[in-house]
Amino acid sequence: MDTLLLEGSEVRAVRWEARDVPGGSTVCVEFAAACVRRDPVDAPGGASVRRDSVWGNVTALTLRLSGVMSAPDVGASEFSLDGTLGEAIGTLSGGEVRQAAQMWRALPLPCHVSGPVTLSLRFRAGQEWVWQGHELTVQVEAGSRFFESYAC
């Protein structure tokens, strides 16, 4: 099982999709190098091969938050459907997904969260972006690759 860790992930671009639709717009976060923990999976038939988790990066991973109508946090960067999100790139120093009383800083891959959800991304350069929407999905794109980290 793979798990996306927001902290340490590298964002290539943040853009708007499906602007001005009745249900709200979609914020699309494209990762250049998403920080991922790959946990061992039991072999078929219940045989368990014990090994440790592997850390690395996945290329071409996309997070989509749909149904975005407004920004819930006035302290975050100014919200505008017509504004540029060009500053929302670089390495994340943190981030979280909130739904009701639950909060996640790591998300399973793939991931689907329905219902009112808040996404916040904090960048090492100092920007923080916060959006509230109705549905969040995280999907590894076709042609994506996992690169194991060899950092000590």
Backbone hydrogen bonds, N-H to C=O, Kabsch-Sander energy under -0.5 kcal/mol:
donor,donor_aa,acceptor,acceptor_aa,energy
2,D,109,L,-0.6
3,T,37,R,-2.0
4,L,107,L,-3.4
5,L,35,C,-3.0
6,L,4,L,-0.6
6,L,105,R,-1.8
8,G,92,L,-2.8
9,S,6,L,-2.0
10,E,33,A,-2.7
11,V,9,S,-0.6
11,V,90,G,-3.2
12,R,10,E,-0.5
12,R,30,E,-2.5
13,A,30,E,-1.6
15,R,28,C,-2.3
17,E,26,T,-2.9
21,V,18,A,-0.7
24,G,21,V,-2.1
25,S,68,V,-2.2
26,T,17,E,-2.5
27,V,65,L,-2.7
28,C,15,R,-3.1
28,C,26,T,-0.5
29,V,27,V,-0.5
29,V,63,L,-3.3
30,E,13,A,-3.0
30,E,28,C,-0.6
31,F,29,V,-0.5
31,F,61,L,-2.8
32,A,10,E,-2.2
33,A,10,E,-1.5
34,A,58,V,-2.8
35,C,5,L,-0.6
36,V,56,G,-2.8
37,R,3,T,-2.4
38,R,36,V,-0.5
38,R,54,V,-3.6
39,D,1,M,-3.1
39,D,37,R,-0.7
43,A,47,A,-2.0
46,G,43,A,-1.1
47,A,44,P,-0.6
49,V,47,A,-0.6
50,R,48,S,-0.7
54,V,38,R,-2.7
56,G,36,V,-2.3
57,N,147,F,-2.6
58,V,34,A,-2.2
59,T,145,R,-2.2
60,A,31,F,-0.6
61,L,31,F,-1.0
62,T,139,Q,-2.5
63,L,29,V,-2.7
64,R,137,T,-3.0
65,L,27,V,-2.6
66,S,64,R,-0.6
66,S,135,E,-2.9
67,G,25,S,-0.5
68,V,25,S,-2.9
69,M,132,Q,-0.9
74,V,72,P,-0.6
76,A,73,D,-1.5
77,S,128,E,-2.6
88,A,85,L,-1.8
89,I,87,E,-1.7
90,G,11,V,-2.3
92,L,9,S,-2.8
93,S,122,R,-2.6
94,G,122,R,-1.5
96,E,120,S,-2.1
97,V,104,W,-2.6
98,R,118,T,-2.6
99,Q,102,Q,-2.3
102,Q,99,Q,-2.5
104,W,97,V,-2.8
107,L,4,L,-2.4
109,L,2,D,-2.3
111,C,138,V,-2.1
113,V,136,L,-3.0
115,G,134,H,-1.8
117,V,133,G,-2.6
118,T,98,R,-2.6
119,L,131,W,-2.8
120,S,96,E,-2.5
121,L,129,W,-2.6
122,R,94,G,-2.5
123,F,127,Q,-3.0
124,R,91,T,-2.7
126,G,123,F,-2.1
129,W,121,L,-2.5
131,W,119,L,-2.6
132,Q,70,S,-1.0
133,G,117,V,-3.1
134,H,66,S,-2.9
135,E,66,S,-1.5
136,L,113,V,-2.8
137,T,64,R,-2.5
138,V,111,C,-2.1
139,Q,62,T,-2.6
141,E,60,A,-2.7
141,E,139,Q,-0.5
144,S,141,E,-1.6
147,F,57,N,-3.2
148,E,146,F,-0.5
149,S,55,W,-3.0
